[in-house]
Amino acid sequence: MTAAGRRIVLTREAQGNAPWLERLRELGFVTLDLPLLRYETLDPPAPAGRWDWVLLTSPQGARAYASWAGRPDGAKIGTLGNGTRAALEAVGLFDELGCNVADGAMLARAFVASVTAPCRVLLPGAVSRMSEPAKTLRMAGYEVLDVPLYRTSAVPPEQLPTAPLAAGDMVFFCSPTAVRAFVAAWKERPDCVAIGATTAAVAREAGFRTEVAETPDLDAMLRAAGLEQ
């Protein structure tokens, strides 16, 4: 499908949407910036002791980690995939693991294959999060600490536009929270692409015809939509 064939609707928080909007417009796509999420940054105290690795599973996690006053000295950083890596590099930090995988469980397996336990691993991220990669890492003998650096909330329906959608729109969802915010605001169920299996399951349950990106990045979402250049 050509870039002119469909409008792409981005639903992350405004800061997260921004680099994707820029890239999509450079590629010739028509876009709609429709942020459905908000992030509240938290500032927990620095964890005690020395930490060997920090694993980041989302672009927002990368941005929150970069601004965290308690960031440990000397820890290596690994990211889930290209999108998180790009967000990390944008704030002047760099990935040393080299993964590009679809979810936290796959990140944990890649880490176990590359880094020998015992090892102390920080997992900065949202207050509410999935059980992986922490579950697999702990089972493999790593010491793991979840660090809540931000809280995600949906934009209330009354603060969203009444009728932003048009025929042929393709919605990109990057979290279950974004799907639920969309469902709370509008009755339409346009075609969508989910950034991973967890988000896809929520979208399908809500009645969306859903494709799933193979990896959590913009290029993979375009491929899943049949919109690759």
Protein Blocks (a to p, Z undefined) as FASTA:
>chain_A
ZZklpccddfbdfklmmmmmmmmmmnopacddddfbdcddddddddehjdfbdcdfbfkl
mmmmmmpmklcehiacddfblmlmmmmmmnopacfklpacfbfklmmmmmmmmpccdddd
dddddfbdcfbfklmmmmnopacddddfbdcddddfklpcfblccehiacddfbfklmmm
mmmmpmbdcddddfbfklmmmmmmnopacdddfbdcfklmmmmnopaZZ
